[in-house]
């Protein structure tokens, strides 16, 4: 884990919450600090949604806890029973993310055994922590998912490029290949999480801009293309080296993988506004991609099992190429001013 903005903001949110508690001279500041830690979210929209949900569930939890404290005092079995009820209600309201802080509020309020002044103090501490996290997330290094996503796309592509260029040539050590492949999978999964955040933010807007909607289409295709590249690595690891191959076959696969990754590089440079739209390049690549698959079927005359294994690998390569063609069309449209 590397040091990032979210770690810094969590520390600042805790600091702000503790200062606010000190200014109002409230007791038990640790409750506000814990609430601030739980409330730090990866996007502005999620922070706002979390704040609204917490206001509802914390209020409900505090009321139930105060009633439970008045009736049952702070008996352990009563605290547990109220916690169960609150969890059930949060899940029923589809606010599962709020359960953690809400239970902290419930336990803190029931400690008061029905004394409303003490209960109100504990409830206020939780809200101070939640609001502190929201303010810090809004003002200090506000999340920029588009910038982060684009940067991570470039890094993930560089990682994929290295593995694809060395996968079939058998130049990379097996242990290194597997380690780097796992790392690549983690990067792609992280990208998928960021994409979901951006998609969620846009869906909540009443009238998202056309430009933003088109950009989301591009991001989705970028992610899909990287996944298809990863699937090629999976197929190579599972099938390629288990099949008997001629030197000519090895050369064909290696050459086509190089062709795929170079085309991917060209597309990324188009998105960086470093290359002009080139429709002929896309058409030529599409022909080369078709020719590779047909050529393998025509000239490979090995045993059936070997043929099937290599067909699986070539099919994944063909699908990767197909997704590259789609991404290239988006890049050309963008460069021509149809996306941005």
Buried (B, 14 or more C-beta within 10 A) or exposed (E): EEEEBBEEBBBBBBBBBBBBBEEEEBEBBBBBBBBBBBBBBBBBBBBBBBBEBBBBBBBBBBEBBBBBBBEBEBEEEBBEEBBEBBBEBBEEEEBEBBBBBBBBBBBBBBBBBBBBEBBBBBBBBBBBBBBBBBBBBEEEEEBEBBEBBBEBBEEBBEBBBBBBBBBBEBEBEEEEBEEBBEEBBEBBEBBEEBBEBBBEBBEEEEEEEEEEEBBBEBBBBBBBBBBBBBBBBBBBBEBBBEBEBEEEBBEBBBEBBBBBBEBBBBBBEBBEEEBEBBEEBBEEBBEBBEEBBEEBEEEBEBEEEBBEBBBBBBBBBBBBBBBBBEBBBBBBBBBEEEBE
